[in-house]
């Protein structure tokens, strides 16, 4: 469908017999229901509030009830071919199966995040800038699996070094013009690097001074500002400052937030701005700040330039990490009532961690992996440590502490480097994957170093001992996932490392796929 045709349908839908106007009025009154959410998207609500979207990005769902175009584009590693990933139906959810089919047997990255507003403000690979060279990395298409209303989808997993940008936009606020924005982030995936942002930035990839940005920031960086507690915080990146209130530095009214799915909102107008947030799965929004512009030089009036960034700072600072699912930018300063209605739509969308089924190696299933080596270890399960990122085996029973059971539970995912193989995401630490480093096994976020997807991919095979399943390293095919002296490694059957010992190797590399403990 062409941009013109779906936009025409959107206009007809918004004016047809007053139905949508009545529905929007209900939403603005805070009476949204699941059925209403299926009829409208966030951008329909913003339009009804006279602050229409001028950029709308999502890899999980349509943000207009009448949108039927593509959400994003992927490129596969095997041959460089690309494919647009669209929707299961107009106004609906991402067609994740299309990505799975296209990327089968290889890996994929997200090359384009399409703008659903009709303004053409698509996000593509960020170029280099004043803080760091480029082009930036592109997100692994399989690293952020979720479900939305029970439908499988993938978010945008930003490892350090990953970034998207559009410097030639249409309709985005410049100067001191009013605007609003929201994004849904993974509230458990963050760091203190600069800067995991979504929003308005410089058009030349350089730091051009105070007040030249207006973007949502999420993380626990304290260098330019902070809120209460230890973080992470939703803050405003206004360039040369992460602001949590009227003052530079710390502002106690901006709370630490760590919802698995986090709604973050920012809006700005002449000498006025506000910061809001909430749980994207339930409840309303809290206002973290609402008032005049920061009491520091350069922020009143603002000098916004109108580029759009995702995952990076305005000068291409690209050392942050985070996960993005959807977000928009508006023309005009949205009312609190409009934003409350948008939050109701978001909570009705039904974001979830994307696990379904138990006890099998089907992607999405929750499992535990039991060692088979007798007599030492048949009651031992693969688990991550609580105190560090190492992976071990330890005895786990029905009377074990809940934390131990959770640490021994994994969500099976399509292989990050080869979707025909498997990766294992921690059930209690989402976004962190089992991977090898210097042959030892750890649980970590993707560090952006370039080999993480390979290191986190394992291909299942018949158990080397004739029992259960063995897991072959994707990038070291002679090595298998093994426990040795109660620590997990990838190991060969004989070699220079002590964990390559041939003694018990077949049993140590054979695992039983069990029902999950957590």
MITI-33005 format. One record per residue (C-alpha): residue in one letter; y, z, x. Coordinates in steps of 0.2 Angstrom, whole numbers, plus 5000, padded with zeros to 4 digits. Each point is the difference from the previous one (the first is absolute). Layout:
# residues N
kelo residuo=A; Y=Y; Z=Z; X=X
...
***
This chain:
# residues 518
kelo residuo=X; Y=5000; Z=5000; X=5000
kelo residuo=X; Y=5017; Z=4996; X=5007
kelo residuo=X; Y=5014; Z=5013; X=5002
kelo residuo=X; Y=5010; Z=4992; X=4987
kelo residuo=X; Y=4987; Z=5000; X=4987
kelo residuo=X; Y=4995; Z=5018; X=5002
kelo residuo=X; Y=5018; Z=5005; X=5000
kelo residuo=X; Y=5003; Z=4990; X=4984
kelo residuo=X; Y=4985; Z=5009; X=4992
kelo residuo=X; Y=5007; Z=5017; X=5006
kelo residuo=X; Y=5017; Z=4996; X=4991
kelo residuo=X; Y=4991; Z=4995; X=4984
kelo residuo=X; Y=4990; Z=5016; X=5001
kelo residuo=X; Y=5015; Z=5011; X=5002
kelo residuo=X; Y=5008; Z=4993; X=4985
kelo residuo=X; Y=4986; Z=4996; X=4988
kelo residuo=X; Y=5003; Z=5009; X=4983
kelo residuo=X; Y=5007; Z=5015; X=5008
kelo residuo=X; Y=4983; Z=5006; X=5004
kelo residuo=X; Y=5003; Z=5003; X=5019
kelo residuo=X; Y=5017; Z=5008; X=4997
kelo residuo=X; Y=4992; Z=5013; X=4988
kelo residuo=X; Y=4987; Z=5003; X=5013
kelo residuo=X; Y=5012; Z=5002; X=5014
kelo residuo=X; Y=5010; Z=5012; X=4989
kelo residuo=X; Y=4984; Z=5010; X=4999
kelo residuo=X; Y=4998; Z=5000; X=5018
kelo residuo=X; Y=5017; Z=5005; X=5004
kelo residuo=X; Y=4998; Z=5015; X=4988
kelo residuo=X; Y=4985; Z=5005; X=5011
kelo residuo=X; Y=4987; Z=4996; X=4987
kelo residuo=X; Y=4990; Z=4987; X=5010
kelo residuo=X; Y=4981; Z=4999; X=4997
kelo residuo=X; Y=4986; Z=4990; X=5009
kelo residuo=X; Y=5001; Z=4986; X=4987
kelo residuo=X; Y=5018; Z=4999; X=5002
kelo residuo=X; Y=4998; Z=4999; X=5019
kelo residuo=X; Y=4988; Z=4985; X=4997
kelo residuo=X; Y=5014; Z=4991; X=4991
kelo residuo=X; Y=5014; Z=5003; X=5012
kelo residuo=X; Y=5003; Z=5001; X=5018
kelo residuo=X; Y=5012; Z=5010; X=5010
kelo residuo=X; Y=5012; Z=4985; X=5002
kelo residuo=X; Y=5000; Z=4998; X=4981
kelo residuo=X; Y=5006; Z=5018; X=4998
kelo residuo=X; Y=5014; Z=4998; X=5013
kelo residuo=X; Y=5006; Z=4984; X=4991
kelo residuo=X; Y=5001; Z=5010; X=4984
kelo residuo=X; Y=5010; Z=5012; X=5009
kelo residuo=X; Y=5012; Z=4987; X=5006
kelo residuo=X; Y=4995; Z=5001; X=5018
kelo residuo=X; Y=4988; Z=4986; X=5003
kelo residuo=X; Y=4989; Z=4998; X=5014
kelo residuo=X; Y=5005; Z=4988; X=5014
kelo residuo=X; Y=4985; Z=5003; X=5010
kelo residuo=X; Y=4982; Z=5005; X=4994
kelo residuo=X; Y=4986; Z=5002; X=5012
kelo residuo=X; Y=4982; Z=5006; X=4997
kelo residuo=X; Y=4983; Z=4996; X=5006
kelo residuo=X; Y=4992; Z=5010; X=4986
kelo residuo=X; Y=5007; Z=4994; X=4983
kelo residuo=X; Y=5013; Z=4990; X=4991
kelo residuo=X; Y=5017; Z=5009; X=4999
kelo residuo=X; Y=5005; Z=4989; X=4985
kelo residuo=X; Y=4990; Z=4999; X=4984
kelo residuo=X; Y=5002; Z=4981; X=5000
kelo residuo=X; Y=4997; Z=4997; X=5019
kelo residuo=X; Y=4985; Z=4989; X=5003
kelo residuo=X; Y=5004; Z=4994; X=5018
kelo residuo=X; Y=4992; Z=5005; X=5017
kelo residuo=X; Y=5002; Z=5018; X=5007
kelo residuo=X; Y=4997; Z=4997; X=5018
kelo residuo=X; Y=4992; Z=4988; X=5013
kelo residuo=X; Y=4986; Z=5004; X=5012
kelo residuo=X; Y=4995; Z=4990; X=5016
kelo residuo=X; Y=4982; Z=5002; X=5006
kelo residuo=X; Y=4995; Z=5002; X=5018
kelo residuo=X; Y=4986; Z=4987; X=5001
kelo residuo=X; Y=5010; Z=4984; X=4998
kelo residuo=X; Y=5018; Z=5005; X=4996
kelo residuo=X; Y=4999; Z=4994; X=4982
kelo residuo=X; Y=5011; Z=5009; X=4987
kelo residuo=X; Y=4999; Z=5004; X=4982
kelo residuo=X; Y=5011; Z=5007; X=4987
kelo residuo=X; Y=4993; Z=5015; X=4990
kelo residuo=X; Y=5005; Z=5000; X=4982
kelo residuo=X; Y=4997; Z=5010; X=4985
kelo residuo=X; Y=4985; Z=5002; X=4988
kelo residuo=X; Y=5012; Z=4996; X=4986
kelo residuo=X; Y=5018; Z=4998; X=4996
kelo residuo=X; Y=5009; Z=5017; X=5002
kelo residuo=X; Y=4984; Z=5008; X=5007
kelo residuo=X; Y=4991; Z=5005; X=5016
kelo residuo=X; Y=4996; Z=4992; X=5016
kelo residuo=X; Y=4985; Z=4989; X=5002
kelo residuo=X; Y=4992; Z=5009; X=5014
kelo residuo=X; Y=4984; Z=4991; X=4998
kelo residuo=X; Y=5009; Z=4984; X=5006
kelo residuo=X; Y=5005; Z=5009; X=5016
kelo residuo=X; Y=4982; Z=5006; X=5003
kelo residuo=X; Y=4993; Z=4983; X=4997
kelo residuo=X; Y=5013; Z=4991; X=5011
kelo residuo=X; Y=4998; Z=5012; X=5014
kelo residuo=X; Y=4981; Z=5002; X=4999
kelo residuo=X; Y=4992; Z=5001; X=5018
kelo residuo=X; Y=5017; Z=5002; X=5009
kelo residuo=X; Y=5016; Z=5010; X=5000
kelo residuo=X; Y=5017; Z=4996; X=4991
kelo residuo=X; Y=5018; Z=5005; X=5002
kelo residuo=X; Y=5014; Z=5000; X=4987
kelo residuo=X; Y=5012; Z=4986; X=5004
kelo residuo=X; Y=5012; Z=4999; X=4985
kelo residuo=X; Y=5004; Z=5013; X=4987
kelo residuo=X; Y=5008; Z=4990; X=4986
kelo residuo=X; Y=5016; Z=5005; X=4991
kelo residuo=X; Y=4996; Z=5000; X=4981
kelo residuo=X; Y=5018; Z=5000; X=4995
kelo residuo=X; Y=5003; Z=4981; X=5001
kelo residuo=X; Y=5013; Z=5003; X=5014
kelo residuo=X; Y=4989; Z=4994; X=5014
kelo residuo=X; Y=5001; Z=5016; X=5010
kelo residuo=X; Y=4983; Z=4999; X=5007
kelo residuo=X; Y=4995; Z=5011; X=5015
kelo residuo=X; Y=4992; Z=4992; X=5015
kelo residuo=X; Y=4996; Z=5005; X=5018
kelo residuo=X; Y=5015; Z=5009; X=5008
kelo residuo=X; Y=5008; Z=4992; X=5016
kelo residuo=X; Y=5005; Z=5010; X=5015
kelo residuo=X; Y=5016; Z=5010; X=5000
kelo residuo=X; Y=5011; Z=5012; X=5010
kelo residuo=X; Y=4988; Z=5014; X=5001
kelo residuo=X; Y=4984; Z=4990; X=5003
kelo residuo=X; Y=4994; Z=4982; X=5003
kelo residuo=X; Y=4990; Z=4990; X=4987
kelo residuo=X; Y=4993; Z=4993; X=4990
kelo residuo=X; Y=4993; Z=5016; X=4993
kelo residuo=X; Y=4982; Z=5002; X=4995
kelo residuo=X; Y=4993; Z=4996; X=4983
kelo residuo=X; Y=4991; Z=5012; X=4989
kelo residuo=X; Y=4981; Z=5000; X=4999
kelo residuo=X; Y=4996; Z=4994; X=4983
kelo residuo=X; Y=4986; Z=5013; X=4997
kelo residuo=X; Y=5007; Z=5016; X=5007
kelo residuo=X; Y=5008; Z=5007; X=4984
kelo residuo=X; Y=4987; Z=4998; X=4986
kelo residuo=X; Y=5004; Z=5008; X=4983
kelo residuo=X; Y=4997; Z=4998; X=4982
kelo residuo=X; Y=5014; Z=4997; X=4987
kelo residuo=X; Y=4994; Z=5003; X=4982
kelo residuo=X; Y=4982; Z=4999; X=5006
kelo residuo=X; Y=5004; Z=4983; X=5008
kelo residuo=X; Y=4997; Z=4998; X=5019
kelo residuo=X; Y=5015; Z=4996; X=5010
kelo residuo=X; Y=5007; Z=5001; X=5018
kelo residuo=X; Y=5016; Z=5008; X=5006
kelo residuo=X; Y=5010; Z=4996; X=5016
kelo residuo=X; Y=4994; Z=5011; X=5014
kelo residuo=X; Y=5014; Z=5001; X=5013
kelo residuo=X; Y=4993; Z=5005; X=5017
kelo residuo=X; Y=5013; Z=5002; X=5014
kelo residuo=X; Y=5006; Z=4983; X=5006
kelo residuo=X; Y=4998; Z=4993; X=4982
kelo residuo=X; Y=5016; Z=4993; X=4991
kelo residuo=X; Y=5006; Z=4988; X=4986
kelo residuo=X; Y=5018; Z=4994; X=4998
kelo residuo=X; Y=5011; Z=4987; X=4991
kelo residuo=X; Y=5017; Z=4998; X=5007
kelo residuo=X; Y=5005; Z=4986; X=4988
kelo residuo=X; Y=5000; Z=5008; X=4983
kelo residuo=X; Y=5007; Z=4996; X=4983
kelo residuo=X; Y=5008; Z=5013; X=4989
kelo residuo=X; Y=4998; Z=5015; X=5011
kelo residuo=X; Y=5015; Z=5012; X=5001
kelo residuo=X; Y=5012; Z=4998; X=5014
kelo residuo=X; Y=5015; Z=5010; X=5005
kelo residuo=X; Y=5003; Z=5015; X=4988
kelo residuo=X; Y=4991; Z=4991; X=4986
kelo residuo=X; Y=4989; Z=5011; X=4989
kelo residuo=X; Y=4981; Z=4999; X=5001
kelo residuo=X; Y=4984; Z=5010; X=4996
kelo residuo=X; Y=4983; Z=4999; X=5007
kelo residuo=X; Y=4983; Z=5008; X=4999
kelo residuo=X; Y=4983; Z=4999; X=5009
kelo residuo=X; Y=4983; Z=5007; X=4998
kelo residuo=X; Y=4993; Z=5007; X=5017
kelo residuo=X; Y=4985; Z=5009; X=5005
kelo residuo=X; Y=5007; Z=5017; X=5003
kelo residuo=X; Y=4986; Z=5005; X=5012
kelo residuo=X; Y=5003; Z=4986; X=5012
kelo residuo=X; Y=5015; Z=5002; X=5011
kelo residuo=X; Y=5006; Z=5005; X=5017
kelo residuo=X; Y=5016; Z=5005; X=5009
kelo residuo=X; Y=5004; Z=4982; X=5007
kelo residuo=X; Y=5015; Z=4990; X=4996
kelo residuo=X; Y=5000; Z=4994; X=4986
kelo residuo=X; Y=4988; Z=4997; X=4985
kelo residuo=X; Y=5014; Z=4993; X=4989
kelo residuo=X; Y=5001; Z=4989; X=4984
kelo residuo=X; Y=5017; Z=4993; X=4995
kelo residuo=X; Y=5016; Z=4993; X=5005
kelo residuo=X; Y=5004; Z=4996; X=5019
kelo residuo=X; Y=5009; Z=4990; X=5013
kelo residuo=X; Y=4998; Z=4981; X=4999
kelo residuo=X; Y=5000; Z=4998; X=5019
kelo residuo=X; Y=4986; Z=5013; X=5005
kelo residuo=X; Y=5013; Z=5010; X=5009
kelo residuo=X; Y=5008; Z=5017; X=4998
kelo residuo=X; Y=5017; Z=4995; X=4994
kelo residuo=X; Y=5007; Z=5018; X=4996
kelo residuo=X; Y=5000; Z=5014; X=4988
kelo residuo=X; Y=4999; Z=4995; X=4982
kelo residuo=X; Y=4992; Z=4983; X=5003
kelo residuo=X; Y=4983; Z=5005; X=4992
kelo residuo=X; Y=4994; Z=5007; X=4984
kelo residuo=X; Y=4982; Z=5002; X=5000
kelo residuo=X; Y=4986; Z=5013; X=4995
kelo residuo=X; Y=4992; Z=5009; X=5014
kelo residuo=X; Y=4984; Z=5010; X=5000
kelo residuo=X; Y=4994; Z=5011; X=5014
kelo residuo=X; Y=5003; Z=5015; X=5010
kelo residuo=X; Y=5012; Z=4994; X=5013
kelo residuo=X; Y=5013; Z=5014; X=5004
kelo residuo=X; Y=5011; Z=4991; X=5012
kelo residuo=X; Y=5013; Z=4995; X=4987
kelo residuo=X; Y=4997; Z=5011; X=4985
kelo residuo=X; Y=4987; Z=5010; X=4991
kelo residuo=X; Y=4997; Z=5010; X=4984
kelo residuo=X; Y=4991; Z=5017; X=4997
kelo residuo=X; Y=4983; Z=5004; X=5007
kelo residuo=X; Y=4991; Z=4990; X=5013
kelo residuo=X; Y=5001; Z=4983; X=4991
kelo residuo=X; Y=4996; Z=4987; X=4996
kelo residuo=X; Y=5017; Z=4996; X=4991
kelo residuo=X; Y=5007; Z=4986; X=4990
kelo residuo=X; Y=5017; Z=4996; X=5008
kelo residuo=X; Y=5013; Z=4986; X=5000
kelo residuo=X; Y=5001; Z=4990; X=5016
kelo residuo=X; Y=5019; Z=4995; X=5000
kelo residuo=X; Y=4999; Z=4995; X=5018
kelo residuo=X; Y=5003; Z=5012; X=5014
kelo residuo=X; Y=4995; Z=5014; X=4988
kelo residuo=X; Y=4985; Z=5005; X=4989
kelo residuo=X; Y=5009; Z=5009; X=4986
kelo residuo=X; Y=4993; Z=5013; X=4988
kelo residuo=X; Y=5016; Z=5006; X=4993
kelo residuo=X; Y=5019; Z=5000; X=5003
kelo residuo=X; Y=4998; Z=5007; X=5017
kelo residuo=X; Y=4993; Z=4993; X=5016
kelo residuo=X; Y=4985; Z=5009; X=5006
kelo residuo=X; Y=4990; Z=5011; X=4989
kelo residuo=X; Y=5002; Z=5002; X=4981
kelo residuo=X; Y=4990; Z=5013; X=4992
kelo residuo=X; Y=4999; Z=4992; X=4982
kelo residuo=X; Y=4990; Z=4986; X=5007
kelo residuo=X; Y=4982; Z=5006; X=4999
kelo residuo=X; Y=4985; Z=4996; X=5010
kelo residuo=X; Y=4989; Z=4988; X=4989
kelo residuo=X; Y=4982; Z=4994; X=5003
kelo residuo=X; Y=4994; Z=4993; X=4984
kelo residuo=X; Y=4985; Z=4988; X=5003
kelo residuo=X; Y=5011; Z=4987; X=4990
kelo residuo=X; Y=5018; Z=5004; X=5002
kelo residuo=X; Y=5015; Z=4993; X=4990
kelo residuo=X; Y=5016; Z=4999; X=5010
kelo residuo=X; Y=5017; Z=4995; X=4993
kelo residuo=X; Y=5017; Z=4996; X=5008
kelo residuo=X; Y=5016; Z=4994; X=4992
kelo residuo=X; Y=5017; Z=4998; X=5006
kelo residuo=X; Y=5018; Z=4995; X=4994
kelo residuo=X; Y=5017; Z=5002; X=5006
kelo residuo=X; Y=5001; Z=5018; X=5007
kelo residuo=X; Y=4985; Z=5005; X=4990
kelo residuo=X; Y=4981; Z=5000; X=5004
kelo residuo=X; Y=4984; Z=5009; X=4994
kelo residuo=X; Y=4983; Z=5003; X=5007
kelo residuo=X; Y=4985; Z=5004; X=4988
kelo residuo=X; Y=4981; Z=5001; X=5001
kelo residuo=X; Y=4984; Z=5005; X=4991
kelo residuo=X; Y=4981; Z=4998; X=4999
kelo residuo=X; Y=4996; Z=4982; X=4995
kelo residuo=X; Y=4985; Z=5006; X=4990
kelo residuo=X; Y=5007; Z=5013; X=4989
kelo residuo=X; Y=5016; Z=5009; X=4995
kelo residuo=X; Y=5019; Z=4995; X=5001
kelo residuo=X; Y=5012; Z=4998; X=5014
kelo residuo=X; Y=5010; Z=5014; X=5010
kelo residuo=X; Y=5017; Z=4997; X=5006
kelo residuo=X; Y=5001; Z=5004; X=5018
kelo residuo=X; Y=5019; Z=4996; X=5002
kelo residuo=X; Y=5013; Z=4993; X=4989
kelo residuo=X; Y=5018; Z=4999; X=5005
kelo residuo=X; Y=5013; Z=4993; X=5012
kelo residuo=X; Y=4997; Z=4990; X=5015
kelo residuo=X; Y=4995; Z=5009; X=5017
kelo residuo=X; Y=5015; Z=5009; X=5007
kelo residuo=X; Y=4999; Z=4991; X=5017
kelo residuo=X; Y=5010; Z=4985; X=5006
kelo residuo=X; Y=4995; Z=4982; X=4994
kelo residuo=X; Y=4991; Z=5004; X=4984
kelo residuo=X; Y=5014; Z=4999; X=4987
kelo residuo=X; Y=5002; Z=4986; X=4997
kelo residuo=X; Y=4983; Z=4993; X=5004
kelo residuo=X; Y=4998; Z=4983; X=5010
kelo residuo=X; Y=4983; Z=4994; X=4993
kelo residuo=X; Y=4995; Z=4983; X=5007
kelo residuo=X; Y=4986; Z=4995; X=4987
kelo residuo=X; Y=4984; Z=4997; X=5011
kelo residuo=X; Y=4984; Z=5008; X=4994
kelo residuo=X; Y=4988; Z=5009; X=5011
kelo residuo=X; Y=4983; Z=5008; X=4998
kelo residuo=X; Y=4992; Z=5012; X=5013
kelo residuo=X; Y=5013; Z=4999; X=5013
kelo residuo=X; Y=5018; Z=5005; X=5003
kelo residuo=X; Y=5015; Z=4988; X=4999
kelo residuo=X; Y=5000; Z=4997; X=5019
kelo residuo=X; Y=4981; Z=4997; X=4999
kelo residuo=X; Y=4995; Z=5017; X=5006
kelo residuo=X; Y=4982; Z=4999; X=4996
kelo residuo=X; Y=4991; Z=5016; X=5006
kelo residuo=X; Y=4997; Z=5007; X=4982
kelo residuo=X; Y=4985; Z=5000; X=4989
kelo residuo=X; Y=4998; Z=5000; X=4981
kelo residuo=X; Y=4992; Z=4991; X=4985
kelo residuo=X; Y=5010; Z=4990; X=4987
kelo residuo=X; Y=4993; Z=4995; X=4983
kelo residuo=X; Y=5015; Z=4994; X=4990
kelo residuo=X; Y=5019; Z=5001; X=5000
kelo residuo=X; Y=5016; Z=4992; X=4993
kelo residuo=X; Y=5018; Z=4999; X=5003
kelo residuo=X; Y=5013; Z=4998; X=4986
kelo residuo=X; Y=5017; Z=4993; X=4997
kelo residuo=X; Y=5011; Z=5015; X=4994
kelo residuo=X; Y=4998; Z=5019; X=5000
kelo residuo=X; Y=4985; Z=5005; X=4989
kelo residuo=X; Y=5002; Z=5014; X=4988
kelo residuo=X; Y=4989; Z=5015; X=5001
kelo residuo=X; Y=4993; Z=4996; X=4983
kelo residuo=X; Y=4995; Z=4982; X=5007
kelo residuo=X; Y=4992; Z=5008; X=5015
kelo residuo=X; Y=4991; Z=5013; X=4989
kelo residuo=X; Y=4993; Z=4985; X=4990
kelo residuo=X; Y=4994; Z=4991; X=5015
kelo residuo=X; Y=4991; Z=5016; X=5006
kelo residuo=X; Y=4991; Z=5001; X=4984
kelo residuo=X; Y=4995; Z=4982; X=5002
kelo residuo=X; Y=4994; Z=5004; X=5018
kelo residuo=X; Y=4990; Z=5015; X=4995
kelo residuo=X; Y=4992; Z=4990; X=4985
kelo residuo=X; Y=4994; Z=4986; X=5013
kelo residuo=X; Y=4986; Z=5011; X=5006
kelo residuo=X; Y=5001; Z=5000; X=5019
kelo residuo=X; Y=4984; Z=5008; X=5007
kelo residuo=X; Y=4992; Z=5001; X=5017
kelo residuo=X; Y=4988; Z=4986; X=4996
kelo residuo=X; Y=4983; Z=5008; X=5002
kelo residuo=X; Y=4986; Z=4997; X=4987
kelo residuo=X; Y=4982; Z=5003; X=5000
kelo residuo=X; Y=4990; Z=5011; X=5012
kelo residuo=X; Y=4986; Z=4999; X=5012
kelo residuo=X; Y=5000; Z=4982; X=5005
kelo residuo=X; Y=5007; Z=4989; X=5013
kelo residuo=X; Y=5010; Z=4990; X=4987
kelo residuo=X; Y=5018; Z=5000; X=5004
kelo residuo=X; Y=5009; Z=5013; X=4990
kelo residuo=X; Y=4985; Z=5012; X=4999
kelo residuo=X; Y=5001; Z=5018; X=5007
kelo residuo=X; Y=4986; Z=5005; X=5011
kelo residuo=X; Y=4995; Z=5012; X=5013
kelo residuo=X; Y=4989; Z=4995; X=5015
kelo residuo=X; Y=4986; Z=5011; X=5005
kelo residuo=X; Y=4992; Z=5000; X=5017
kelo residuo=X; Y=4981; Z=4996; X=5001
kelo residuo=X; Y=4996; Z=5008; X=5017
kelo residuo=X; Y=4986; Z=5013; X=4999
kelo residuo=X; Y=4999; Z=5014; X=5002
kelo residuo=X; Y=5018; Z=5004; X=5005
kelo residuo=X; Y=5011; Z=4991; X=4988
kelo residuo=X; Y=4993; Z=4995; X=4983
kelo residuo=X; Y=5012; Z=5011; X=4991
kelo residuo=X; Y=5015; Z=4994; X=5010
kelo residuo=X; Y=5013; Z=4988; X=4993
kelo residuo=X; Y=5013; Z=4989; X=5009
kelo residuo=X; Y=5017; Z=5009; X=4997
kelo residuo=X; Y=5017; Z=5001; X=5008
kelo residuo=X; Y=5006; Z=5016; X=5008
kelo residuo=X; Y=5014; Z=5010; X=4991
kelo residuo=X; Y=5009; Z=5004; X=5016
kelo residuo=X; Y=5001; Z=4983; X=5009
kelo residuo=X; Y=4995; Z=4982; X=4997
kelo residuo=X; Y=4983; Z=5000; X=5007
kelo residuo=X; Y=4984; Z=4996; X=4990
kelo residuo=X; Y=4985; Z=5010; X=5001
kelo residuo=X; Y=4984; Z=5005; X=4991
kelo residuo=X; Y=4998; Z=5017; X=4993
kelo residuo=X; Y=4988; Z=5009; X=4988
kelo residuo=X; Y=5006; Z=4998; X=4982
kelo residuo=X; Y=4993; Z=5008; X=4984
kelo residuo=X; Y=5004; Z=5004; X=4983
kelo residuo=X; Y=5007; Z=5017; X=5006
kelo residuo=X; Y=5011; Z=4992; X=5013
kelo residuo=X; Y=5019; Z=5003; X=4999
kelo residuo=X; Y=5009; Z=4987; X=4989
kelo residuo=X; Y=5010; Z=4993; X=5016
kelo residuo=X; Y=4983; Z=4997; X=5009
kelo residuo=X; Y=4994; Z=4990; X=4985
kelo residuo=X; Y=5016; Z=4990; X=4999
kelo residuo=X; Y=4999; Z=4996; X=5018
kelo residuo=X; Y=4982; Z=4993; X=4998
kelo residuo=X; Y=5005; Z=4988; X=4986
kelo residuo=X; Y=5005; Z=4982; X=5003
kelo residuo=X; Y=5006; Z=4986; X=4990
kelo residuo=X; Y=4991; Z=4984; X=5004
kelo residuo=X; Y=5013; Z=4985; X=5003
kelo residuo=X; Y=4999; Z=4982; X=5004
kelo residuo=X; Y=5000; Z=4998; X=5018
kelo residuo=X; Y=5018; Z=5000; X=5007
kelo residuo=X; Y=4995; Z=4986; X=5013
kelo residuo=X; Y=4986; Z=4992; X=4990
kelo residuo=X; Y=4999; Z=5002; X=4982
kelo residuo=X; Y=4982; Z=4997; X=5000
kelo residuo=X; Y=4997; Z=5016; X=5010
kelo residuo=X; Y=5007; Z=5017; X=4996
kelo residuo=X; Y=5013; Z=5013; X=5004
kelo residuo=X; Y=5000; Z=5018; X=4995
kelo residuo=X; Y=5016; Z=5009; X=4994
kelo residuo=X; Y=5001; Z=5019; X=4999
kelo residuo=X; Y=4999; Z=5006; X=4982
kelo residuo=X; Y=5011; Z=5015; X=5003
kelo residuo=X; Y=5012; Z=4992; X=5013
kelo residuo=X; Y=5004; Z=4983; X=4991
kelo residuo=X; Y=5005; Z=4986; X=5012
kelo residuo=X; Y=4991; Z=5006; X=5015
kelo residuo=X; Y=4985; Z=4991; X=5005
kelo residuo=X; Y=4984; Z=5003; X=5011
kelo residuo=X; Y=5003; Z=4991; X=5016
kelo residuo=X; Y=4994; Z=5000; X=5018
kelo residuo=X; Y=5011; Z=5003; X=5015
kelo residuo=X; Y=4993; Z=5000; X=5018
kelo residuo=X; Y=4983; Z=5000; X=4991
kelo residuo=X; Y=5003; Z=5017; X=4991
kelo residuo=X; Y=5003; Z=5000; X=4981
kelo residuo=X; Y=5016; Z=5007; X=4993
kelo residuo=X; Y=5009; Z=5000; X=4983
kelo residuo=X; Y=5018; Z=4993; X=5001
kelo residuo=X; Y=5013; Z=4989; X=4992
kelo residuo=X; Y=5001; Z=4982; X=5007
kelo residuo=X; Y=5011; Z=5003; X=5015
kelo residuo=X; Y=5006; Z=4982; X=5001
kelo residuo=X; Y=4992; Z=4997; X=5017
kelo residuo=X; Y=4992; Z=4984; X=4994
kelo residuo=X; Y=4981; Z=5004; X=5002
kelo residuo=X; Y=4999; Z=5014; X=4986
kelo residuo=X; Y=4993; Z=4988; X=4987
kelo residuo=X; Y=4986; Z=4995; X=5012
kelo residuo=X; Y=4997; Z=5018; X=5005
kelo residuo=X; Y=4999; Z=5005; X=4982
kelo residuo=X; Y=4987; Z=4987; X=4994
kelo residuo=X; Y=4981; Z=5003; X=5000
kelo residuo=X; Y=4987; Z=4988; X=4994
kelo residuo=X; Y=4985; Z=5008; X=4991
kelo residuo=X; Y=4982; Z=4996; X=5005
kelo residuo=X; Y=4983; Z=5007; X=4997
kelo residuo=X; Y=4998; Z=5017; X=5009
kelo residuo=X; Y=4995; Z=4998; X=5018
kelo residuo=X; Y=4987; Z=5013; X=4997
kelo residuo=X; Y=4993; Z=4991; X=4985
kelo residuo=X; Y=5009; Z=5013; X=4989
kelo residuo=X; Y=5016; Z=4999; X=4991
kelo residuo=X; Y=5015; Z=4989; X=5006
kelo residuo=X; Y=5007; Z=4997; X=5018
kelo residuo=X; Y=5019; Z=4995; X=5002
kelo residuo=X; Y=5004; Z=4987; X=5014
kelo residuo=X; Y=5017; Z=5000; X=5008
kelo residuo=X; Y=5009; Z=4984; X=4995
kelo residuo=X; Y=5007; Z=4998; X=5017
kelo residuo=X; Y=4986; Z=5007; X=5011
kelo residuo=X; Y=4985; Z=4993; X=4991
kelo residuo=X; Y=4988; Z=5008; X=5012
kelo residuo=X; Y=5006; Z=5017; X=4995
kelo residuo=X; Y=4997; Z=5010; X=4984
kelo residuo=X; Y=5007; Z=5015; X=4991
kelo residuo=X; Y=4991; Z=5015; X=5008
kelo residuo=X; Y=5000; Z=5019; X=5001
kelo residuo=X; Y=4997; Z=5008; X=5017
kelo residuo=X; Y=5002; Z=5018; X=5004
kelo residuo=X; Y=5007; Z=5002; X=4982
kelo residuo=X; Y=5015; Z=4988; X=5004
kelo residuo=X; Y=5001; Z=4982; X=4993
kelo residuo=X; Y=5001; Z=4985; X=5012
kelo residuo=X; Y=4996; Z=4981; X=5000
kelo residuo=X; Y=4985; Z=4999; X=5012
kelo residuo=X; Y=4988; Z=4988; X=5007
kelo residuo=X; Y=4982; Z=5002; X=5003
kelo residuo=X; Y=5001; Z=5005; X=5018
kelo residuo=X; Y=5016; Z=4998; X=5011
kelo residuo=X; Y=5011; Z=5009; X=5012
kelo residuo=X; Y=5008; Z=5013; X=4987
kelo residuo=X; Y=4990; Z=5015; X=4996
kelo residuo=X; Y=5001; Z=4996; X=4982
kelo residuo=X; Y=4991; Z=4984; X=5003
kelo residuo=X; Y=4984; Z=5010; X=5004
kelo residuo=X; Y=4984; Z=4991; X=4994
kelo residuo=X; Y=4993; Z=5017; X=4995
kelo residuo=X; Y=5001; Z=5001; X=4980
kelo residuo=X; Y=5012; Z=4985; X=5000
kelo residuo=X; Y=4991; Z=4992; X=4985
kelo residuo=X; Y=5000; Z=5015; X=4990
kelo residuo=X; Y=5017; Z=5005; X=5005
kelo residuo=X; Y=5007; Z=4983; X=4994
kelo residuo=X; Y=4991; Z=5001; X=4983
kelo residuo=X; Y=5009; Z=5007; X=4985
kelo residuo=X; Y=4996; Z=5004; X=4983
kelo residuo=X; Y=5013; Z=4995; X=4987
kelo residuo=X; Y=5001; Z=5015; X=4989
kelo residuo=X; Y=5010; Z=5006; X=4984
kelo residuo=X; Y=5017; Z=5006; X=5005
kelo residuo=X; Y=5003; Z=5019; X=5004
kelo residuo=X; Y=5018; Z=4999; X=4995
***
